[in-house]
């Protein structure tokens, strides 16, 4: 995955199935944008309350462990319409 190849890139919102709403101003100027596009989409498998940034540090070894392995979460939810939405 890109996160492993480009270590400091992190995950793109689209990879996680997150969709940001289109502004109502844009909706008023574009007849192709329905009300559906003005609502945010956050799949239920995405950790909330800053969970994506949560980690622990082993004081002895200095190893940092992310609380959620998003690769694992995506694989566990691979049948969701939100995972790899461009397929």
Helices and strands as residue ranges (DSSP letters): H 2-5, G 13-16, H 24-29, G 35-38, G 51-53, E 55-57, E 64-66, H 70-76
